[in-house]
Amino acid sequence: MPAPSPRFAHDPVLVAFGETVRAVRRERGLSQEDLAHVAHLDRSYLSSIERGAQNPGLIAISRIAAALDVPIAHLMLEAEI
């Protein structure tokens, strides 16, 4: 499992983003493994994002949004960030 981003781990912004990713993933009927595969990310990294333990970069966010078939802005708006 990747080490958390210690400086920002569990920051409310990261937690809100992760909860949104999880909610949209579940709405789409995808497992973490399925989403990680389509997004070309490691499943443990995706799990850390969903828990708010990682501060994902723009590339990872873009891959997640594309795999969920939503604009990046949708994830941000749903997370209220």
PEWOCOR-V835443 format. One record per pair of residues at least 6 apart in sequence whose ideal C-beta (glycine too) atoms are under 6 Angstrom apart, sorted by the first residue. I is the first residue (numbers start at 1). J is the second residue. D is the distance in whole Angstrom. If there is no record, write none. Layout:
# PEWOCOR-V835443
I;J;D  I;J;D
This chain:
# PEWOCOR-V835443
1;44;4  2;45;5  2;48;6  4;53;4  5;54;5  5;55;4  8;55;5  9;53;5  10;52;5  13;81;5  14;52;4  14;55;6  15;52;3  16;79;4  16;81;6  17;79;5  18;49;5  18;50;4  18;51;6  18;52;4  20;75;5  20;78;5  20;79;4  21;50;6  21;64;6  22;50;5  24;68;5  25;35;5  32;43;5  32;46;5  32;47;6  33;43;5  35;67;6  36;43;4  36;46;4  38;67;4  39;63;4  39;64;5  39;67;4  40;63;6  48;54;4  49;56;5  61;72;6  65;72;5  65;75;6
